[in-house]
Amino acid sequence: MQSIPSTPSTSDPYAVPAPSPPVTALTDSPPQEVPENFREFRKATETYFQRTLVPRVRDCWKSLDGKGTIEFRYGWMFDAGIARPAAIEGAELPVMMVESSLTPEQSKRALECMLEAVDGTSFAATSPYPEETAAVGYQVWHVGPIDAGG
C-alpha cells in the first residue's frame, strides 16, 4: 500500500482545518514517490470535507456527549472524474472507526453521524494514483471542548 502521512484534528466540525489525510492506494507494490496529481486530489478532498461533510455532520456532532478523539477511515472509489464514498479493501462501510477515546456508545453515535454525512455525496476528483480506482484516507476529529494551552 502507498500512504501519505498527515492527520489533522478538529474540535468543531464546522471549524475543521483543511484536511490532508493520508491517502492509501489499494496495491501491494512498494512505496513510490508521491505522484504529481496528489496535490490536486488533496485539494479536492479538502474542499469536500469543508463544503460537504462539515455542514452535514455539524448538528449531529454537537449532540455527542463527553470529550475525546475519534479517528475515521474513509474509502473512495473513482469513476469518470468523480470520487464517491465506498466500502473498499474489506471494509463493510464507506467510513470505519479506526480508534476512539470516547465511550463505546458515543463512538457508535459519532460513526453514525459520519455515515449520515457521507451518504449520497461525491466530489470531482481522480485517483491520486492513476493506476488505482480506489483510495482510503484518515481524519481525526475531536469531541467536546479542547483545553486551552494543551
C-alpha positions in Angstrom: 0.0 0.0 0.0 1.0 3.6 -0.6 0.4 6.1 2.1 0.9 9.8 2.6 1.2 10.8 6.2 -0.6 13.7 8.0 -3.7 13.5 10.2 -5.2 16.9 11.2 -7.5 17.4 14.1 -10.7 19.4 14.7 -12.8 20.4 17.6 -16.0 21.7 16.0 -16.6 20.0 12.6 -17.7 23.4 11.2 -14.2 24.8 12.0 -12.3 21.7 10.8 -8.9 22.6 9.4 -8.4 21.8 5.8 -7.7 18.1 6.0 -4.8 16.4 4.3 -5.4 12.8 5.4 -3.1 10.1 4.4 -4.3 8.5 1.2 -3.6 4.9 0.6 -3.9 3.3 -2.8 -5.1 -0.3 -2.9 -1.9 -2.0 -4.1 0.8 -4.2 -2.6 3.5 -2.6 -4.7 6.4 -0.9 -2.8 6.0 2.7 -1.7 6.7 5.2 -4.5 7.2 8.9 -4.7 4.1 11.0 -4.2 2.6 11.4 -7.6 2.2 15.0 -9.0 -1.6 14.7 -9.2 -1.7 14.0 -5.4 -1.9 17.8 -4.7 -5.0 18.0 -6.9 -6.6 15.2 -5.0 -5.7 16.7 -1.6 -7.3 20.0 -2.7 -10.4 18.2 -3.8 -10.7 16.3 -0.5 -10.1 19.5 1.5 -12.9 21.1 -0.5 -15.2 18.0 0.0 -14.6 18.0 3.8 -15.1 21.8 4.2 -18.1 22.3 1.8 -19.9 18.9 2.0 -19.1 16.9 5.1 -18.7 19.6 7.7 -22.1 21.3 7.2 -23.8 17.9 7.0 -22.2 16.5 10.2 -22.3 19.6 12.4 -25.7 19.3 14.1 -25.3 15.6 14.8 -21.7 16.2 16.0 -22.9 18.8 18.5 -25.2 16.1 20.0 -22.3 13.9 21.1 -21.6 13.7 24.8 -18.2 13.5 26.5 -14.8 14.5 25.4 -12.1 12.8 23.3 -11.0 11.9 19.8 -12.1 9.6 17.1 -10.2 8.6 14.0 -12.1 7.6 10.9 -11.0 5.8 7.8 -12.7 7.0 4.6 -12.9 4.9 1.4 -13.4 6.4 -2.0 -14.0 4.8 -5.4 -13.2 6.8 -8.6 -15.2 6.7 -11.8 -15.1 9.2 -14.7 -13.6 12.0 -12.6 -15.9 11.5 -9.6 -14.9 10.2 -6.1 -17.7 8.5 -4.1 -17.5 7.2 -0.6 -17.4 3.4 -0.8 -16.8 0.3 1.3 -13.4 -0.9 0.0 -10.5 -3.1 1.0 -12.5 -5.4 3.1 -14.4 -2.6 4.9 -18.2 -3.1 5.5 -18.9 0.7 5.3 -17.5 3.7 3.5 -16.4 5.2 6.8 -14.9 3.0 9.5 -13.8 3.9 13.1 -10.1 3.3 13.5 -9.6 4.4 17.1 -11.6 6.3 19.7 -11.2 7.5 23.2 -14.9 8.0 23.5 -17.3 5.7 25.3 -18.5 2.8 23.1 -21.9 4.4 22.9 -20.6 7.8 21.8 -18.1 6.2 19.4 -21.0 4.4 17.8 -23.0 7.6 17.6 -20.1 9.5 16.1 -19.8 6.9 13.4 -23.5 7.1 12.7 -23.1 10.9 12.4 -20.3 10.5 9.9 -22.1 7.8 7.9 -25.1 10.0 7.6 -22.9 12.9 6.4 -21.2 10.9 3.6 -24.4 9.2 2.4 -25.1 10.2 -1.2 -22.1 12.5 -1.5 -19.4 12.7 -4.2 -16.8 15.1 -5.4 -14.9 15.9 -8.5 -11.6 14.1 -8.2 -9.4 11.5 -9.9 -7.3 9.0 -8.0 -4.0 10.3 -6.7 -2.6 7.1 -8.1 -3.7 6.8 -11.8 -3.4 3.0 -11.8 -5.8 2.7 -8.9 -9.6 3.0 -8.8 -9.9 3.3 -5.0 -8.1 5.1 -2.1 -8.5 5.4 1.6 -7.9 8.5 3.8 -7.9 9.1 7.6 -9.1 12.0 9.7 -9.0 12.6 13.5 -12.0 14.5 15.0 -12.3 16.0 18.5 -15.5 15.7 20.5 -16.1 18.3 23.3 -14.1 21.3 24.1 -10.3 21.4 23.7 -8.4 22.6 26.7 -6.6 25.9 26.0 -2.8 25.6 26.1 -2.7 21.9 25.7 
